[in-house]
Amino acid sequence: MRESDTIAAAATAMSSSGIGIIRISGEEAFSIMKKIFRPYRKEKDMSAQPSYTVHYGTVEEGEEVLDEVLVLLMRGPHSYTAEDTVEIDCHGGRLVMQRILDLVIKNGARPAEPGEFTKRAFLNGRIDLSQAEAVMDLIQSRNRMALKSSVSQLQGSVRQQIEKLRSQILYETAFLEAALDDPEHISLDGYSEELLKKVEVICGEIEKLLKSSESGRILKEGIKTVILGKPNAGKSSLLNVLLGEERAIVTEIEGTTRDVLEEQLQLGDLSLLLLDTAGIRSTEDIVEQIGVDRARKQAEDADLILYVADSSRPLNESDEEILSLLEGKKSLVLLNKSDLEPVVTPEIMRERTKHKVLLISAKEEQGIRELEDEIRSLFFQGEVDFNDEILITNARHKAALQDARASLSMVKESIQNGMPEDFYTIDLTDAYQALGRILGEEMGEDLINEIFGKFCMGK
């Protein structure tokens, strides 16, 4: 699957900026550079210049100077793609960057596909697939901890753990195969019990990685936070206050919000995916009813529910339904309109919900800091713990780990049922191959193209 033609793309956005980068990679990268680049010192032989050097000069098309540039040389295999690579640092701007890129393509390169530079790094063996996927996660990181996790995976944390597990499985598989081929010299007496213990240890490591996947998902995608309440409880006002801008329409008319409004909120080192929903109530309005049904559905899938209750109005059947949606969910109860005469007290709500109750006023922006601190405390000191351990943030990795766990469970079942030893090797091999899919082994070209097709152009 190794591709040898030379590719080129803009590695920075084509927009007004201080600098723009055109990246070239492949066997013809240096020869293309020599055709269009004129070094400031005319006597300099560019083909003889060492790797990791920077050269000042101009990019020229015939007699026309397109720009003054810096050219960076990186010879393969010690480059990002493991191929000869040239980067042209020109002035930022759509026209100048496009003209230089067009000139590069005119002289022998072809336009790179999305993610093709990283794809080549993978195909050329410089990184494995988990590291390649970490590149995209790094680019899309929404908070400091997601960035830290992506950098860790890019440096090989997932690869090292998977290789360790595969090495243990491979050792046992090889021993079994050797013993089955040469029973006169290699005894399997008592081996089943020994293998069972080793498989239990491996399964424990896989289970630990799988348990981290929920924390990894929250870290990568953000805490799915659904704001629930009956009409005019102050849900949309709360959303606007948290975002610091008027994103949701706020009126005195009940049922103003009829659909789910989704916004991203950065809360210190944590990201929240905030969803403002239609007020929960019985209604004859078909459109509003659709919004209420969607609110219920979002609550089912929420990581966190913010239940906004109007402290100036007594609880009714709508509140009763919302209380049922909180069961088994990580939730905070917000008694809004604390600036008005209270009808519902914190003591009443604590007794009814068994959840943490906070007094807020979205209108006066009171209690918002306490709410932010409570959310941060709930996820940093509660069930979700983001530290230096490996977090599985990729759904593909999780699926492969589940497949490996299932195969190893079959090994344990075969041992416990007294099956012949050759049954063990089949499932051990399946587990080994399942883990290998995380690193990109035995992957079809279509799947690889799909993965890298999600990358941005020029990366």
C-alpha positions as CSV (number, residue, x, y, z in Angstrom):
1,M,0.0,0.0,0.0
2,R,3.1,2.3,0.0
3,E,2.5,5.2,-2.4
4,S,5.5,6.8,-4.0
5,D,4.2,9.7,-6.1
6,T,4.9,13.2,-4.7
7,I,2.1,15.1,-3.1
8,A,1.6,18.8,-2.1
9,A,-0.9,20.8,-0.1
10,A,-1.3,23.9,2.0
11,A,-0.5,23.0,5.6
12,T,-2.0,26.3,6.9
13,A,-5.3,28.0,6.1
14,M,-5.3,30.1,2.9
15,S,-6.2,33.3,4.6
16,S,-4.6,36.7,5.5
17,S,-1.9,35.8,8.0
18,G,1.7,36.4,8.8
19,I,2.8,33.1,7.3
20,G,1.6,30.3,5.1
21,I,3.1,26.8,4.6
22,I,3.1,24.7,1.5
23,R,4.1,21.1,2.2
24,I,5.6,18.7,-0.4
25,S,6.4,15.0,0.3
26,G,7.7,12.2,-1.9
27,E,10.5,11.1,-4.1
28,E,10.4,14.3,-6.3
29,A,10.1,16.8,-3.5
30,F,13.6,18.0,-3.7
31,S,13.7,18.2,-7.5
32,I,10.5,20.2,-7.6
33,M,11.9,22.5,-5.0
34,K,15.0,23.1,-7.1
35,K,12.9,24.0,-10.2
36,I,11.1,26.8,-8.4
37,F,13.3,28.0,-5.6
38,R,16.2,30.5,-6.0
39,P,18.4,30.7,-2.9
40,Y,19.6,34.1,-1.8
41,R,23.2,32.9,-2.3
42,K,23.1,31.9,-5.9
43,E,26.1,29.6,-5.6
44,K,24.4,27.4,-3.1
45,D,23.7,23.8,-4.4
46,M,20.3,23.0,-2.9
47,S,20.6,19.3,-3.7
48,A,23.7,19.1,-1.4
49,Q,22.1,20.8,1.6
50,P,21.7,18.6,4.7
51,S,18.4,17.7,6.4
52,Y,16.8,20.0,9.0
53,T,18.2,23.2,7.4
54,V,16.4,26.4,6.5
55,H,17.2,28.4,3.4
56,Y,16.2,32.0,2.4
57,G,15.3,32.9,-1.2
58,T,12.5,33.4,-3.6
59,V,9.9,31.3,-5.4
60,E,9.9,32.1,-9.1
61,E,7.8,31.2,-12.1
62,G,9.9,31.9,-15.1
63,E,11.1,35.5,-14.7
64,E,8.4,36.4,-12.2
65,V,9.1,36.4,-8.5
66,L,6.1,35.1,-6.6
67,D,7.3,35.6,-3.1
68,E,10.3,35.8,-0.7
69,V,10.3,32.5,1.3
70,L,12.0,30.2,3.7
71,V,12.5,26.6,2.6
72,L,12.8,23.8,5.1
73,L,14.5,20.6,4.0
74,M,13.7,17.2,5.7
75,R,15.2,14.1,4.1
76,G,13.5,10.7,4.6
77,P,13.2,8.6,6.5
78,H,13.7,11.2,9.3
79,S,10.6,13.4,8.4
80,Y,7.0,13.4,9.3
81,T,6.0,11.2,6.4
82,A,9.3,9.2,6.4
83,E,9.8,10.6,2.9
84,D,11.8,13.5,1.5
85,T,9.8,16.5,2.6
86,V,10.0,20.2,1.7
87,E,8.1,23.0,3.4
88,I,7.9,26.4,1.8
89,D,7.1,29.1,4.3
90,C,5.7,32.0,2.4
91,H,3.6,35.1,3.3
92,G,0.1,34.2,4.3
93,G,-2.7,35.1,1.9
94,R,-5.0,33.1,-0.4
95,L,-3.5,34.4,-3.7
96,V,0.2,34.0,-3.0
97,M,-0.3,30.5,-1.4
98,Q,-2.5,29.3,-4.2
99,R,0.0,30.5,-6.9
100,I,2.9,28.7,-5.1
101,L,0.9,25.5,-4.7
102,D,-0.2,25.6,-8.3
103,L,3.5,26.1,-9.4
104,V,4.5,23.1,-7.3
105,I,1.8,20.9,-8.9
106,K,2.7,22.2,-12.3
107,N,6.3,21.0,-11.7
108,G,5.4,17.4,-10.9
109,A,3.4,17.0,-7.6
110,R,-0.2,16.1,-7.3
111,P,-2.7,17.6,-4.8
112,A,-2.7,15.6,-1.6
113,E,-5.9,14.0,-0.4
114,P,-7.2,14.8,3.2
115,G,-4.9,13.3,5.8
116,E,-2.6,11.9,3.2
117,F,0.6,13.2,4.8
118,T,-0.3,11.4,8.1
119,K,-1.5,8.4,6.1
120,R,1.9,8.1,4.5
121,A,3.6,8.3,7.9
122,F,1.4,5.3,8.9
123,L,2.0,3.3,5.7
124,N,5.7,4.0,5.8
125,G,5.8,2.6,9.4
126,R,6.8,5.8,11.2
127,I,3.6,5.7,13.4
128,D,0.9,3.1,14.0
129,L,-2.8,3.7,13.4
130,S,-3.5,4.7,17.0
131,Q,-0.9,7.4,16.8
132,A,-2.2,8.6,13.5
133,E,-5.7,8.9,15.0
134,A,-4.2,10.8,17.9
135,V,-3.0,13.4,15.4
136,M,-6.6,14.3,14.6
137,D,-7.6,14.2,18.2
138,L,-4.8,16.6,19.0
139,I,-6.1,19.0,16.3
140,Q,-9.6,18.8,17.6
141,S,-8.8,18.9,21.3
142,R,-11.3,21.1,23.2
143,N,-9.6,21.3,26.6
144,R,-6.2,21.0,28.2
145,M,-6.7,17.4,29.4
146,A,-8.0,16.2,26.0
147,L,-4.8,17.8,24.6
148,K,-2.7,16.0,27.1
149,S,-4.3,12.6,26.4
150,S,-3.9,13.1,22.6
151,V,-0.2,14.0,23.0
152,S,0.3,10.9,25.2
153,Q,-1.3,8.7,22.6
154,L,0.7,10.4,19.8
155,Q,3.9,9.5,21.8
156,G,2.8,5.9,21.9
157,S,1.1,5.2,25.2
158,V,-1.7,3.2,23.7
159,R,0.6,1.4,21.3
160,Q,3.0,0.4,24.2
161,Q,0.1,-1.1,26.3
162,I,-1.4,-3.0,23.3
163,E,2.0,-4.3,22.2
164,K,2.6,-5.5,25.8
165,L,-0.7,-7.4,25.8
166,R,-0.1,-8.9,22.4
167,S,3.4,-10.0,23.3
168,Q,2.0,-12.0,26.3
169,I,-0.7,-13.6,24.1
170,L,1.8,-14.4,21.4
171,Y,4.2,-16.1,23.8
172,E,1.4,-18.4,25.0
173,T,0.3,-19.1,21.5
174,A,3.8,-19.9,20.3
175,F,4.4,-22.2,23.3
176,L,1.1,-24.1,22.7
177,E,1.9,-24.5,19.0
178,A,5.4,-25.8,19.7
179,A,4.1,-28.2,22.4
180,L,1.4,-29.5,20.0
181,D,4.0,-30.0,17.3
182,D,6.5,-31.7,19.5
183,P,4.7,-33.4,22.4
184,E,7.7,-35.7,23.1
185,H,9.9,-32.8,24.3
186,I,7.4,-30.2,25.5
187,S,4.9,-31.3,28.2
188,L,1.5,-29.5,28.6
189,D,0.9,-31.2,32.0
190,G,-0.6,-28.5,34.3
191,Y,-0.3,-25.9,31.6
192,S,-4.1,-25.2,31.4
193,E,-4.3,-24.0,35.0
194,E,-1.2,-21.8,34.4
195,L,-2.7,-20.4,31.2
196,L,-6.0,-19.6,32.9
197,K,-4.2,-17.5,35.5
198,K,-2.3,-15.6,32.7
199,V,-5.4,-15.0,30.7
200,E,-7.2,-13.7,33.8
201,V,-4.4,-11.1,34.2
202,I,-4.6,-10.1,30.5
203,C,-8.4,-9.8,30.7
204,G,-8.0,-7.6,33.8
205,E,-5.7,-5.2,31.9
206,I,-8.2,-5.1,29.0
207,E,-11.1,-4.5,31.4
208,K,-9.2,-1.6,32.9
209,L,-8.8,0.0,29.4
210,L,-12.4,-0.6,28.6
211,K,-13.5,1.1,31.9
212,S,-11.5,4.1,30.9
213,S,-13.4,4.5,27.7
214,E,-16.3,6.3,29.3
215,S,-14.0,8.9,30.9
216,G,-12.2,9.0,27.5
217,R,-15.4,9.8,25.7
218,I,-16.3,12.6,28.1
219,L,-12.8,13.9,27.8
220,K,-12.9,14.0,24.0
221,E,-16.5,14.9,23.3
222,G,-17.4,16.9,26.5
223,I,-19.9,16.3,29.2
224,K,-23.3,16.0,27.6
225,T,-25.3,18.4,29.8
226,V,-29.0,18.6,29.4
227,I,-31.0,21.5,30.9
228,L,-34.4,20.3,31.9
229,G,-37.4,22.2,33.5
230,K,-41.0,23.1,32.9
231,P,-41.8,26.1,30.7
232,N,-40.6,29.5,31.9
233,A,-38.4,28.0,34.6
234,G,-35.4,29.9,33.3
235,K,-33.6,27.2,31.2
236,S,-32.8,29.4,28.2
237,S,-31.8,32.3,30.5
238,L,-29.3,29.9,32.3
239,L,-27.9,28.8,28.9
240,N,-27.3,32.5,27.9
241,V,-25.6,33.3,31.2
242,L,-23.3,30.3,31.1
243,L,-22.3,31.1,27.5
244,G,-22.0,34.8,28.1
245,E,-24.1,35.7,25.1
246,E,-27.8,35.7,24.0
247,R,-28.0,32.4,22.2
248,A,-31.5,31.3,23.2
249,I,-34.6,33.4,22.8
250,V,-36.1,34.4,26.1
251,T,-39.7,35.6,26.5
252,E,-42.5,35.5,29.0
253,I,-44.5,33.2,26.7
254,E,-44.5,29.6,27.7
255,G,-43.2,27.1,25.2
256,T,-40.8,29.6,23.4
257,T,-38.1,26.9,23.2
258,R,-39.5,24.2,20.9
259,D,-36.3,22.3,19.9
260,V,-33.0,21.3,21.3
261,L,-30.4,24.1,21.2
262,E,-26.8,22.7,21.4
263,E,-23.8,24.8,22.4
264,Q,-20.2,24.0,23.5
265,L,-19.0,25.5,26.8
266,Q,-15.4,25.5,28.1
267,L,-15.4,25.1,31.9
268,G,-11.8,25.4,33.0
269,D,-10.2,22.2,31.9
270,L,-13.5,20.5,31.1
271,S,-15.8,20.8,28.1
272,L,-19.6,20.8,28.3
273,L,-21.9,20.1,25.5
274,L,-24.9,22.1,26.7
275,L,-28.4,21.3,25.4
276,D,-31.2,23.6,26.1
277,T,-34.5,21.8,25.8
278,A,-38.3,22.5,25.4
279,G,-40.1,22.9,28.7
280,I,-41.5,19.6,30.0
281,R,-45.4,19.7,30.1
282,S,-48.5,18.2,28.5
283,T,-49.4,20.2,25.4
284,E,-51.8,20.1,22.5
285,D,-49.4,21.9,20.3
286,I,-47.9,19.3,17.9
287,V,-44.7,21.1,17.3
288,E,-44.1,21.8,21.0
289,Q,-44.9,18.2,21.8
290,I,-42.1,17.1,19.4
291,G,-39.7,19.3,21.3
292,V,-40.9,17.9,24.7
293,D,-40.3,14.3,23.4
294,R,-36.8,15.3,22.2
295,A,-36.1,16.7,25.6
296,R,-37.0,13.4,27.2
297,K,-34.8,11.5,24.8
298,Q,-31.8,13.8,25.4
299,A,-32.3,13.3,29.2
300,E,-31.9,9.5,28.7
301,D,-28.5,9.9,27.1
302,A,-27.2,12.7,29.3
303,D,-24.0,12.6,31.3
304,L,-25.3,15.4,33.5
305,I,-28.8,16.8,34.0
306,L,-29.3,20.4,35.2
307,Y,-32.9,20.5,36.5
308,V,-34.0,24.1,36.6
309,A,-37.0,24.6,39.0
310,D,-38.8,27.9,39.5
311,S,-38.6,28.5,43.2
312,S,-41.4,31.1,43.0
313,R,-44.0,28.6,41.8
314,P,-45.2,25.4,43.4
315,L,-44.2,22.0,42.0
316,N,-46.7,20.4,39.6
317,E,-47.1,17.3,37.5
318,S,-44.5,18.6,35.0
319,D,-41.9,18.7,37.9
320,E,-43.0,15.2,38.9
321,E,-42.2,13.9,35.4
322,I,-38.8,15.6,35.5
323,L,-38.0,14.1,38.9
324,S,-38.6,10.6,37.3
325,L,-36.1,11.5,34.6
326,L,-33.4,12.2,37.2
327,E,-33.4,8.7,38.6
328,G,-30.0,7.0,38.2
329,K,-28.6,10.1,36.6
330,K,-25.8,12.4,37.7
331,S,-27.8,15.6,38.3
332,L,-27.8,19.0,39.9
333,V,-31.1,20.8,41.0
334,L,-31.1,24.5,40.4
335,L,-33.7,26.6,42.2
336,N,-33.9,29.5,39.9
337,K,-35.4,33.0,40.5
338,S,-33.9,33.1,44.0
339,D,-34.4,36.9,43.8
340,L,-38.2,36.4,44.2
341,E,-40.2,35.3,47.2
342,P,-39.6,31.5,47.4
343,V,-42.5,28.9,47.4
344,V,-40.2,25.9,47.0
345,T,-37.3,25.7,49.4
346,P,-33.9,24.0,49.1
347,E,-35.0,21.6,51.9
348,I,-38.1,20.6,50.0
349,M,-36.1,19.9,46.8
350,R,-33.3,18.0,48.6
351,E,-35.9,15.8,50.2
352,R,-37.7,15.1,46.9
353,T,-34.7,14.6,44.6
354,K,-31.8,13.4,46.9
355,H,-29.5,15.5,44.7
356,K,-27.4,18.6,45.3
357,V,-29.6,21.7,45.3
358,L,-28.2,25.2,44.4
359,L,-29.9,28.5,44.6
360,I,-29.4,30.6,41.5
361,S,-30.8,33.6,39.7
362,A,-30.2,33.5,36.0
363,K,-31.7,37.0,35.6
364,E,-29.4,38.5,38.2
365,E,-26.5,36.1,37.4
366,Q,-26.3,34.9,41.0
367,G,-25.1,31.5,42.0
368,I,-23.5,30.8,38.6
369,R,-19.9,30.6,39.9
370,E,-21.1,28.1,42.5
371,L,-22.8,26.0,39.8
372,E,-19.6,25.9,37.7
373,D,-17.6,24.9,40.8
374,E,-20.1,22.1,41.6
375,I,-19.9,20.7,38.0
376,R,-16.1,20.8,38.1
377,S,-16.1,19.1,41.5
378,L,-18.7,16.5,40.4
379,F,-16.5,15.3,37.5
380,F,-13.0,15.9,38.8
381,Q,-13.5,14.3,42.3
382,G,-16.3,11.9,41.6
383,E,-16.5,8.9,39.3
384,V,-14.6,10.5,36.5
385,D,-10.9,10.9,37.2
386,F,-8.6,12.4,34.6
387,N,-5.0,11.6,35.5
388,D,-1.9,10.2,33.8
389,E,-3.4,6.8,33.1
390,I,-4.2,5.6,29.5
391,L,-7.6,6.6,28.5
392,I,-9.4,5.0,25.5
393,T,-10.9,7.9,23.6
394,N,-11.5,6.1,20.3
395,A,-14.7,4.1,19.6
396,R,-12.8,1.8,17.2
397,H,-10.2,1.0,19.9
398,K,-13.0,0.2,22.3
399,A,-14.7,-2.2,19.8
400,A,-11.4,-4.0,19.2
401,L,-10.7,-4.4,23.0
402,Q,-14.2,-5.8,23.4
403,D,-13.5,-8.3,20.6
404,A,-10.2,-9.3,22.3
405,R,-12.0,-9.7,25.7
406,A,-14.6,-12.0,24.1
407,S,-12.0,-14.2,22.5
408,L,-10.1,-14.5,25.8
409,S,-13.3,-15.4,27.5
410,M,-13.6,-18.2,25.0
411,V,-10.1,-19.4,26.1
412,K,-11.2,-19.4,29.7
413,E,-14.4,-21.3,28.9
414,S,-12.4,-23.9,26.9
415,I,-10.0,-24.4,29.8
416,Q,-12.8,-24.7,32.4
417,N,-14.7,-27.2,30.1
418,G,-11.5,-29.3,29.7
419,M,-11.3,-28.8,25.9
420,P,-8.2,-29.9,24.0
421,E,-5.3,-27.4,24.0
422,D,-5.6,-26.7,20.2
423,F,-8.9,-25.0,20.9
424,Y,-7.0,-22.4,23.0
425,T,-4.8,-21.3,20.1
426,I,-7.7,-20.4,17.9
427,D,-9.2,-17.9,20.4
428,L,-5.7,-16.7,21.5
429,T,-5.0,-15.9,17.8
430,D,-8.3,-14.1,17.5
431,A,-7.5,-12.0,20.6
432,Y,-4.1,-11.2,19.2
433,Q,-5.5,-10.1,15.9
434,A,-8.3,-8.0,17.5
435,L,-5.7,-6.0,19.5
436,G,-3.6,-5.7,16.3
437,R,-6.5,-3.8,14.7
438,I,-5.9,-0.9,17.1
439,L,-2.4,-0.5,15.7
440,G,-3.6,-0.9,12.1
441,E,-2.6,-4.4,11.4
442,E,-4.8,-6.4,9.0
443,M,-6.8,-3.4,8.1
444,G,-8.6,-3.1,4.8
445,E,-7.6,-0.3,2.5
446,D,-11.2,1.0,2.5
447,L,-11.2,1.4,6.2
448,I,-7.8,3.1,6.2
449,N,-9.0,5.5,3.6
450,E,-12.2,6.2,5.6
451,I,-10.1,7.0,8.7
452,F,-7.7,9.4,7.0
453,G,-10.5,10.9,4.9
454,K,-11.7,12.6,8.1
455,F,-8.4,14.5,8.5
456,C,-8.1,18.1,7.3
457,M,-6.3,18.9,4.1
458,G,-2.5,19.3,4.4
459,K,-2.2,17.1,7.5
